[in-house]
Amino acid sequence: MTTASVTVRRRLPGTVTQVFLVVLALAFLAPVAWAVLSAFKPAAQIINDPLGFDPSSATLDNFTRMFADVPIVRGFVNTAVVLVLKGSLTLFFAPLAAYGFAKYEFRFKGLLFGTVLITLMLPTIVLIIPLLLEMKELGWVNTYQALVLPGAVDAFAIFWMRQVIAAVPNELLDAARVDGCTEFGIFWRIILPVIRPALAGLAVLTVMNIYNDFVWPVVIASSDRMATLQVVLSSLAQNITGNRIGADYATVTGELLAAASIALVPLLLIFIVLQKHFINGILAGSVKG
Amino acid sequence: MTLAPAPPRAQAPSATSRRRPHRSPSRRKLAPYVFVFPFVALFLAFGVYPMLFTLQLSFTDWHGSGSAHWVGWGNYTYLLTNPAFWSSLGNSAVMWLLIVPVQIVVALLVAVLLDNAKTRMRGFYRVAFLVPFVTPLVAVAQIWVVVFDQQYGAVNSVLNALGLPDVGWLTTSEWAKPTLALLFLWKTTGFIVIILLSGLQSIDPTVYEASSIDGASRFRQLRSMTLPLVRRTLMFAVVLQTLAIFQMFAEPFVVTDGGPYGSTTTAGLYLYNHITRADLGTGAANSFLLVIVVMVLSLGFVRLLRSED
């Protein structure tokens, strides 16, 4: 075999790979790019010429109409409140409980952690009916506490953090004890800084889950005053699938794309800024082959 | 999946560290209870209690108000003899078949390529593939409604431009499932890529070097070395997706509302429909049947993994 044919054999798969990856990446980005660009087109053009884009006719009409039609600002505020409250609960109490599970012996530990593992397998919707009734009983329907408390410290976060904390060497903790550190001090000054990469991963995942959460809010926070961003979005979408009488298809489509664009931008920005932490967090803290 | 390796036990205490810490040992005994308490309190109130309540509810005919009547196994037999219940499970099973094999093959291929140091622009691809994953589901679902619209959608305009006829992506029962499956694939494949990548990166690179010297081709290496080594990660991904697919609710709820002709009424959406009809007893029974299905499937996959070990 000549050297030339060896180089061809080496290069060709490289080119095929590159083309495959580029095409796939474009397919993954295209729908988002299309939606955001189309949101700036006149509503009629979105449906008459879905593929064309004429920058000179770009407009904010879809956005202004959408802001007037649905309580999206209110949705943003509600989502932000839930995000801050629920997010801090998860990011503090999940690693704390995981620390207890990973580094201490106590009664019922096996039973408790076993229950956590079983909860991992339960579909979220299973709890919807009884939780809804519980909230009615407590008078919490359409309140922030109903959006925040259930699921605030979830099984997956505990399971993940326990795995990460178990890998922190015990010598480190013992050394701190010798230096007079309290048990909570060990968690705060040693554990949290050491597991920071995985914690960053958990933070991004938690923010995403809360921001995107839909099933529970649509059941518990359906009033205009309490609707989260996703609930507001879904009510718009149902105008199309439910053929709202009198709604002009083009107008609703334009509003829909405007709302979708506005909803995805904040998360996309957070992700792009923090993507290193997120990816490394998952890579560092997830399962081993 | 395996837990992270247990850290080495602390060394025998040296002369200096044998000096007792001045804090009483009882505080150390008490600490874990304090640490897990907030979690346990929330877990009992919003996890265990509603779960037991559902169990009780599943044996009654309660409709959300008035008094509940004990109906024994009535709700369960009603569901188990109801074709609609079985077709909701069937729809989810078809979705599983449409999604999981494709997703595992594509994600594994991408992960192997991204794991290869010779591939250029790896950082860009990792971000690009994760963009759908971070995009809000409801927004994505809305984009699907618009893009796959039969009359005005972008996909059909592309088909028309190529001289092909319109396809009723969301309006015909044969296309609605694949279109929703595509949505799910597009949304979650990036995350599966990252999970598989984490499995690949835990493989010792010297394994590859040894086999390259022995003259094994890339494909042989992938089949006989990479696959067995990441099998646990693959199974983890399969279990994760099985759970997600059988719980799938928001996608059909927003995009098709379960139609056309119930072809996209997944197990999750069917369960939700009991709630909207205030048929709470049946819904509770349906919840437990779905839990059993999901658990049997998950344990089956875990078993499959074990038996090949």
HADDOCK unambig.tbl for C-alpha pairs under 7 A between the chains (distance, minus, plus):
assign (segid A and resid 25 and name CA) (segid B and resid 125 and name CA) 6.47 0.50 0.50
assign (segid A and resid 25 and name CA) (segid B and resid 128 and name CA) 5.80 0.50 0.50
assign (segid A and resid 25 and name CA) (segid B and resid 129 and name CA) 6.15 0.50 0.50
assign (segid A and resid 28 and name CA) (segid B and resid 128 and name CA) 6.78 0.50 0.50
assign (segid A and resid 28 and name CA) (segid B and resid 129 and name CA) 6.12 0.50 0.50
assign (segid A and resid 28 and name CA) (segid B and resid 132 and name CA) 6.72 0.50 0.50
assign (segid A and resid 28 and name CA) (segid B and resid 186 and name CA) 6.64 0.50 0.50
assign (segid A and resid 29 and name CA) (segid B and resid 128 and name CA) 6.50 0.50 0.50
assign (segid A and resid 35 and name CA) (segid B and resid 143 and name CA) 6.53 0.50 0.50
assign (segid A and resid 47 and name CA) (segid B and resid 152 and name CA) 4.92 0.50 0.50
assign (segid A and resid 47 and name CA) (segid B and resid 153 and name CA) 6.84 0.50 0.50
assign (segid A and resid 48 and name CA) (segid B and resid 152 and name CA) 6.63 0.50 0.50
assign (segid A and resid 50 and name CA) (segid B and resid 153 and name CA) 6.70 0.50 0.50
assign (segid A and resid 50 and name CA) (segid B and resid 154 and name CA) 5.05 0.50 0.50
assign (segid A and resid 51 and name CA) (segid B and resid 154 and name CA) 6.20 0.50 0.50
assign (segid A and resid 93 and name CA) (segid B and resid 38 and name CA) 6.85 0.50 0.50
assign (segid A and resid 93 and name CA) (segid B and resid 39 and name CA) 6.62 0.50 0.50
assign (segid A and resid 96 and name CA) (segid B and resid 35 and name CA) 5.60 0.50 0.50
assign (segid A and resid 96 and name CA) (segid B and resid 36 and name CA) 6.93 0.50 0.50
assign (segid A and resid 97 and name CA) (segid B and resid 35 and name CA) 5.17 0.50 0.50
assign (segid A and resid 97 and name CA) (segid B and resid 36 and name CA) 4.23 0.50 0.50
assign (segid A and resid 97 and name CA) (segid B and resid 39 and name CA) 6.45 0.50 0.50
assign (segid A and resid 100 and name CA) (segid B and resid 32 and name CA) 4.71 0.50 0.50
assign (segid A and resid 100 and name CA) (segid B and resid 35 and name CA) 5.72 0.50 0.50
assign (segid A and resid 100 and name CA) (segid B and resid 36 and name CA) 6.09 0.50 0.50
assign (segid A and resid 104 and name CA) (segid B and resid 32 and name CA) 6.18 0.50 0.50
assign (segid A and resid 106 and name CA) (segid B and resid 32 and name CA) 6.92 0.50 0.50
assign (segid A and resid 121 and name CA) (segid B and resid 295 and name CA) 6.65 0.50 0.50
assign (segid A and resid 122 and name CA) (segid B and resid 291 and name CA) 6.03 0.50 0.50
assign (segid A and resid 123 and name CA) (segid B and resid 247 and name CA) 5.84 0.50 0.50
assign (segid A and resid 123 and name CA) (segid B and resid 291 and name CA) 6.78 0.50 0.50
assign (segid A and resid 126 and name CA) (segid B and resid 287 and name CA) 4.93 0.50 0.50
assign (segid A and resid 127 and name CA) (segid B and resid 50 and name CA) 6.39 0.50 0.50
assign (segid A and resid 127 and name CA) (segid B and resid 51 and name CA) 6.50 0.50 0.50
assign (segid A and resid 129 and name CA) (segid B and resid 275 and name CA) 6.86 0.50 0.50
assign (segid A and resid 129 and name CA) (segid B and resid 280 and name CA) 6.96 0.50 0.50
assign (segid A and resid 130 and name CA) (segid B and resid 50 and name CA) 4.92 0.50 0.50
assign (segid A and resid 130 and name CA) (segid B and resid 53 and name CA) 6.31 0.50 0.50
assign (segid A and resid 130 and name CA) (segid B and resid 54 and name CA) 5.83 0.50 0.50
assign (segid A and resid 131 and name CA) (segid B and resid 46 and name CA) 6.86 0.50 0.50
assign (segid A and resid 131 and name CA) (segid B and resid 50 and name CA) 5.85 0.50 0.50
assign (segid A and resid 150 and name CA) (segid B and resid 46 and name CA) 5.41 0.50 0.50
assign (segid A and resid 153 and name CA) (segid B and resid 39 and name CA) 6.06 0.50 0.50
assign (segid A and resid 163 and name CA) (segid B and resid 3 and name CA) 6.05 0.50 0.50
assign (segid A and resid 163 and name CA) (segid B and resid 4 and name CA) 5.88 0.50 0.50
assign (segid A and resid 166 and name CA) (segid B and resid 6 and name CA) 6.75 0.50 0.50
assign (segid A and resid 167 and name CA) (segid B and resid 4 and name CA) 6.22 0.50 0.50
assign (segid A and resid 167 and name CA) (segid B and resid 5 and name CA) 6.75 0.50 0.50
assign (segid A and resid 167 and name CA) (segid B and resid 6 and name CA) 6.37 0.50 0.50
assign (segid A and resid 167 and name CA) (segid B and resid 7 and name CA) 5.69 0.50 0.50
assign (segid A and resid 168 and name CA) (segid B and resid 7 and name CA) 6.96 0.50 0.50
assign (segid A and resid 169 and name CA) (segid B and resid 7 and name CA) 5.51 0.50 0.50
assign (segid A and resid 170 and name CA) (segid B and resid 9 and name CA) 6.95 0.50 0.50
assign (segid A and resid 170 and name CA) (segid B and resid 10 and name CA) 6.03 0.50 0.50
assign (segid A and resid 171 and name CA) (segid B and resid 10 and name CA) 5.40 0.50 0.50
assign (segid A and resid 177 and name CA) (segid B and resid 21 and name CA) 6.74 0.50 0.50
assign (segid A and resid 178 and name CA) (segid B and resid 17 and name CA) 6.66 0.50 0.50
assign (segid A and resid 178 and name CA) (segid B and resid 21 and name CA) 5.49 0.50 0.50
assign (segid A and resid 180 and name CA) (segid B and resid 21 and name CA) 6.61 0.50 0.50
assign (segid A and resid 183 and name CA) (segid B and resid 28 and name CA) 6.70 0.50 0.50
assign (segid A and resid 183 and name CA) (segid B and resid 31 and name CA) 6.59 0.50 0.50
assign (segid A and resid 208 and name CA) (segid B and resid 134 and name CA) 6.63 0.50 0.50
assign (segid A and resid 212 and name CA) (segid B and resid 136 and name CA) 5.12 0.50 0.50
assign (segid A and resid 212 and name CA) (segid B and resid 137 and name CA) 6.43 0.50 0.50
assign (segid A and resid 215 and name CA) (segid B and resid 250 and name CA) 6.91 0.50 0.50
assign (segid A and resid 230 and name CA) (segid B and resid 138 and name CA) 6.26 0.50 0.50
assign (segid A and resid 233 and name CA) (segid B and resid 138 and name CA) 6.60 0.50 0.50
assign (segid A and resid 234 and name CA) (segid B and resid 138 and name CA) 6.21 0.50 0.50
assign (segid A and resid 234 and name CA) (segid B and resid 254 and name CA) 6.49 0.50 0.50
assign (segid A and resid 237 and name CA) (segid B and resid 142 and name CA) 5.98 0.50 0.50
assign (segid A and resid 237 and name CA) (segid B and resid 254 and name CA) 6.54 0.50 0.50
assign (segid A and resid 238 and name CA) (segid B and resid 254 and name CA) 6.64 0.50 0.50
assign (segid A and resid 241 and name CA) (segid B and resid 256 and name CA) 6.88 0.50 0.50
assign (segid A and resid 253 and name CA) (segid B and resid 146 and name CA) 6.86 0.50 0.50
assign (segid A and resid 256 and name CA) (segid B and resid 142 and name CA) 6.93 0.50 0.50
assign (segid A and resid 257 and name CA) (segid B and resid 143 and name CA) 6.98 0.50 0.50
assign (segid A and resid 260 and name CA) (segid B and resid 139 and name CA) 4.58 0.50 0.50
assign (segid A and resid 264 and name CA) (segid B and resid 135 and name CA) 5.49 0.50 0.50
assign (segid A and resid 264 and name CA) (segid B and resid 136 and name CA) 6.10 0.50 0.50
assign (segid A and resid 267 and name CA) (segid B and resid 134 and name CA) 6.64 0.50 0.50
assign (segid A and resid 268 and name CA) (segid B and resid 134 and name CA) 6.59 0.50 0.50
assign (segid A and resid 268 and name CA) (segid B and resid 135 and name CA) 6.90 0.50 0.50
assign (segid A and resid 283 and name CA) (segid B and resid 198 and name CA) 4.73 0.50 0.50
assign (segid A and resid 286 and name CA) (segid B and resid 198 and name CA) 6.94 0.50 0.50
assign (segid A and resid 287 and name CA) (segid B and resid 1 and name CA) 5.67 0.50 0.50
assign (segid A and resid 287 and name CA) (segid B and resid 2 and name CA) 6.42 0.50 0.50
assign (segid A and resid 287 and name CA) (segid B and resid 199 and name CA) 6.93 0.50 0.50
assign (segid A and resid 287 and name CA) (segid B and resid 233 and name CA) 6.56 0.50 0.50
assign (segid A and resid 288 and name CA) (segid B and resid 1 and name CA) 6.57 0.50 0.50
assign (segid A and resid 288 and name CA) (segid B and resid 2 and name CA) 6.25 0.50 0.50
assign (segid A and resid 288 and name CA) (segid B and resid 199 and name CA) 5.47 0.50 0.50
assign (segid A and resid 288 and name CA) (segid B and resid 202 and name CA) 6.50 0.50 0.50
assign (segid A and resid 288 and name CA) (segid B and resid 233 and name CA) 6.70 0.50 0.50
assign (segid A and resid 289 and name CA) (segid B and resid 199 and name CA) 4.39 0.50 0.50
assign (segid A and resid 289 and name CA) (segid B and resid 200 and name CA) 6.94 0.50 0.50
assign (segid A and resid 289 and name CA) (segid B and resid 202 and name CA) 6.43 0.50 0.50
assign (segid A and resid 289 and name CA) (segid B and resid 229 and name CA) 6.04 0.50 0.50
assign (segid A and resid 289 and name CA) (segid B and resid 230 and name CA) 4.59 0.50 0.50
assign (segid A and resid 289 and name CA) (segid B and resid 231 and name CA) 6.74 0.50 0.50
assign (segid A and resid 289 and name CA) (segid B and resid 232 and name CA) 5.39 0.50 0.50
assign (segid A and resid 289 and name CA) (segid B and resid 233 and name CA) 5.10 0.50 0.50
